[in-house]
Amino acid sequence: MTYTPRFGRLLTAMVTPFNDDNSLDLPRAQELAKRLMAQGNDGLIVNGTTGESPTISRDERCELFEAVIDAVGPDVPLVANVGDNCTEDSVLFAQRVTALRNGRINGVMVVTPYYNKPPQEGIYQHMRAVAEAVDVPVVVYNIPGRSVMNIDPETIIRLADDVPNIRALKQANDDMKQLEEIVAGTPDDFEIFAGDDCLTLPNISRGGVGVISTIGNIAATAMKTMIDAYVAGDFQTAERYDRTLRPLQNALFVTANPILVKRALALLDFPVGGVRLPLINATDEQSAELLQVMDDTFRRLDEL
């Protein structure tokens, strides 16, 4: 029997819409959440890096979580990003978020503490403290490109073994040897998601379950088709979709995420506002190049 992941295989880290004055556009966030689910996402990551968590206050984040909860109803898996580089703050915020709407949030995501560069034992203690403060599944987020520190496979395996509700990993690390170590050393129901869209099939082929996606904001239907085909054993179809999507996946990261995925939504006639400083909006040149890649990608997808 095929294993069914608790949150699904395609979770999109949704962008956070802003008004013209860069205040939260909560009605648009609700429309976006509904749109993403209608296009094939299994669940949503709310206010992750793609959702501009570094520049959104905790009060705003709670407003955003509640708005998305109200928009999608009781059955859509919602994972709220709660972690930062201070353990005490992360613990308190995780407790606050998991109490919203009578405990509606299905899970929380906790990133590697950034800037203060903790050793592996500090990372372990940080993740354990947050997880033990809440009753929902925890997704550990390993992204050394942003947080500087990699979470070593041994640390992830310890967390999976020692803390019952640490149940998943977002692995934004392209070292496949480390991924294989983690898969081999963790329980069968410990779910590993690719942290980059281009790593989706390599992740699943090595025992992962899917992806926490950026491109899912604009191409969820194609990503869902690709993942479902691979899981069903139709590797040729999956690989065709992977090759077709790759140029757009790369184009979204020409500059800092989520600058270009927000621009892509505008180009699809679903504007979600700009980005907050220190990020800046896409240049005209970036927009033109992105539009060309989008047009080519969606034309090729239609031909598959």
Secondary structure by P-SEA (a helix, b strand, c coil): cccccccccbbbbbbbbbccccccaaaaaaaaaaaaaaaccccccccccccccccccaaaaaaaaaaaaaccccccbbbbbbbcccaaaaaaaaaaaaacccccccbbbbcccccccccaaaaaaaaaaaaaacccbbbbbbbcccccccccaaaaaaaaaccccccccccccccaaaaaaaaacccccbbbbcccccaaaaaaaacccccccccccccaaaaaaaaaaaaacaaaaaaaaaaaaaaaaaaaaccccaaaaaaaaaaacccccccccccccccaaaaaaaaaaaaaaaaaaaac
